[in-house]
């Protein structure tokens, strides 16, 4: 019984080594078992673009142009679409431009605060969102309170100086 037990242990050891070699050769072989050729790793997710701060964070306009920069050396194999989000909603989508600097025109704004972000989309899916830029759309005319001349005063001169207050940034 000792001899057969030794052969059994030796046989198990040989099988274990053989299985390890088969496993290793299977992981080193880059072809699939269908004969279709080498397998490919999944495409990476694209990196985030960079949005540039606007000249003014306050506008009356219903839309703005958004400028930004693509990551250096970004190839079309990594990303083929550029998406712009306003307040977490998709506002615009377009092909990735050939140049690193880009401009997306006529991005619609909601009244009040607008957080604008962008992302790239490729074979690896949608990438990370850019850091946000914030633009306030204020299309309501500012209220003006006249303090001089006082209400109901009669003005007799050809000119009169008006004094009053309105909201900051109004002219």
C-alpha positions as CSV (number, residue, x, y, z in Angstrom):
1,X,0.0,0.0,0.0
2,X,2.9,2.4,0.6
3,X,4.1,2.0,-3.0
4,X,0.7,2.7,-4.6
5,X,0.3,5.7,-2.3
6,X,3.6,7.1,-3.4
7,X,2.6,6.7,-7.1
8,X,-0.8,8.4,-6.3
9,X,1.0,11.3,-4.6
10,X,3.5,11.5,-7.5
11,X,0.7,11.3,-10.1
12,X,-1.2,14.0,-8.3
13,X,1.9,16.2,-8.3
14,X,2.5,15.6,-12.0
15,X,-1.1,16.5,-12.7
16,X,-0.8,19.6,-10.6
17,X,2.3,20.7,-12.5
18,X,0.7,19.9,-15.8
19,X,-2.4,21.9,-15.0
20,X,-0.2,24.9,-14.0
21,X,1.6,24.7,-17.3
22,X,-1.6,24.4,-19.2
23,X,-3.1,27.3,-17.3
24,X,0.0,29.5,-17.9
25,X,0.2,28.6,-21.6
26,X,-3.5,29.4,-21.9
27,X,-3.0,32.9,-20.4
28,X,0.0,33.6,-22.5
29,X,-1.8,32.6,-25.7
30,X,-3.5,35.7,-27.1
31,X,-5.7,33.9,-29.6
32,X,-9.2,32.8,-28.8
33,X,-10.3,29.2,-29.2
34,X,-12.5,29.9,-32.3
35,X,-9.4,30.7,-34.4
36,X,-10.7,34.2,-35.0
37,X,-7.4,35.8,-34.0
38,X,-5.9,37.6,-31.0
39,X,-8.2,38.9,-28.3
40,X,-8.2,42.6,-27.4
41,X,-8.3,44.4,-24.1
42,X,-11.3,46.6,-23.6
43,X,-10.8,50.2,-24.8
44,X,-10.0,52.7,-22.0
45,X,-12.5,55.4,-21.0
46,X,-11.5,58.8,-22.4
47,X,-10.0,61.4,-20.1
48,X,-11.9,64.6,-19.2
49,X,-11.6,67.7,-21.4
50,X,-10.9,71.1,-19.8
51,X,-13.5,73.9,-20.0
52,X,-12.3,77.5,-20.1
53,X,-13.8,80.1,-17.8
54,X,-16.0,82.6,-19.8
55,X,-15.2,86.3,-20.1
56,X,-18.3,87.0,-18.0
57,X,-20.2,84.7,-15.6
58,X,-23.3,86.8,-16.0
59,X,-25.3,87.0,-19.3
60,X,-28.8,88.0,-20.5
61,X,-28.4,85.8,-23.6
62,X,-30.4,82.5,-23.9
63,X,-27.2,80.7,-25.0
64,X,-23.5,80.9,-24.8
65,X,-20.4,79.5,-26.7
66,X,-18.4,77.1,-24.5
67,X,-14.6,76.9,-25.1
68,X,-12.3,74.2,-23.9
69,X,-9.2,72.1,-24.5
70,X,-9.0,68.4,-25.3
71,X,-6.4,66.4,-23.4
72,X,-3.0,66.5,-25.2
73,X,-2.4,63.8,-27.7
74,X,-6.0,62.5,-27.7
75,X,-6.6,60.3,-30.7
76,X,-9.8,59.5,-32.4
77,X,-9.3,55.9,-31.3
78,X,-9.8,57.0,-27.7
79,X,-12.7,59.4,-28.2
80,X,-14.9,60.4,-31.2
81,X,-17.8,62.4,-29.5
82,X,-17.8,65.5,-27.3
83,X,-20.8,66.1,-25.0
84,X,-21.7,69.3,-23.1
85,X,-24.0,69.2,-20.1
86,X,-25.9,72.1,-18.5
87,X,-27.2,71.4,-15.1
88,X,-26.6,67.6,-15.5
89,X,-28.7,67.5,-18.8
90,X,-27.2,66.8,-22.2
91,X,-27.2,70.1,-24.1
92,X,-25.0,69.5,-27.1
93,X,-23.1,66.6,-28.7
94,X,-20.7,66.8,-31.6
95,X,-17.8,65.0,-33.1
96,X,-14.4,65.5,-31.4
97,X,-12.7,68.4,-33.2
98,X,-9.3,67.9,-34.9
99,X,-7.7,70.7,-32.8
100,X,-7.0,70.5,-29.1
101,X,-8.8,73.9,-28.6
102,X,-12.6,73.7,-29.3
103,X,-15.7,75.8,-29.2
104,X,-19.3,74.5,-28.9
105,X,-21.7,77.2,-30.0
106,X,-25.2,78.1,-28.9
107,X,-25.3,76.1,-25.7
108,X,-28.8,76.9,-24.3
109,X,-29.0,78.3,-20.7
110,X,-31.7,78.1,-18.1
111,X,-32.7,81.3,-16.3
112,X,-30.6,81.5,-13.1
113,X,-27.5,79.4,-12.4
114,X,-26.1,77.1,-15.0
115,X,-23.3,74.5,-14.2
116,X,-21.7,73.5,-17.5
117,X,-19.5,70.4,-17.8
118,X,-18.2,68.3,-20.7
119,X,-17.2,64.8,-21.4
120,X,-15.7,62.7,-24.2
121,X,-17.2,59.4,-25.5
122,X,-15.3,56.6,-27.3
123,X,-15.2,52.9,-27.6
124,X,-14.4,52.6,-23.9
125,X,-17.7,54.5,-23.0
126,X,-18.2,57.9,-21.6
127,X,-15.3,59.4,-19.8
128,X,-15.0,61.6,-16.7
129,X,-16.8,64.9,-16.5
130,X,-14.7,68.1,-16.7
131,X,-14.5,70.5,-13.9
132,X,-17.6,72.8,-14.0
133,X,-17.8,76.4,-15.2
134,X,-20.8,78.4,-13.9
135,X,-22.7,81.0,-15.8
136,X,-25.8,82.9,-14.5
137,X,-28.4,83.9,-17.0
138,X,-30.4,86.9,-15.8
139,X,-32.7,88.1,-18.5
140,X,-35.0,90.1,-16.2
141,X,-34.5,93.9,-16.5
142,X,-33.1,95.3,-13.3
143,X,-35.4,97.3,-11.0
144,X,-34.4,100.9,-10.7
145,X,-35.3,103.0,-7.6
146,X,-35.0,106.8,-8.2
147,X,-34.1,108.8,-5.1
148,X,-33.7,112.3,-6.7
149,X,-35.7,114.1,-7.7
150,X,-38.2,112.8,-5.2
151,X,-41.4,111.3,-6.3
152,X,-44.0,113.9,-7.3
153,X,-41.4,116.7,-7.5
154,X,-41.8,119.2,-10.4
155,X,-38.8,119.8,-12.6
156,X,-38.5,123.2,-14.2
157,X,-34.9,123.1,-15.7
158,X,-33.8,121.9,-19.1
159,X,-31.7,119.2,-17.4
160,X,-32.0,117.4,-14.2
161,X,-29.6,115.0,-12.5
162,X,-31.2,111.7,-11.6
163,X,-30.0,109.6,-8.7
164,X,-31.0,106.1,-7.9
165,X,-30.0,102.5,-7.2
166,X,-30.2,99.2,-9.1
167,X,-28.7,95.8,-8.9
168,X,-24.9,95.3,-9.1
169,X,-23.5,94.9,-12.6
170,X,-26.4,96.8,-14.3
171,X,-25.7,99.8,-16.4
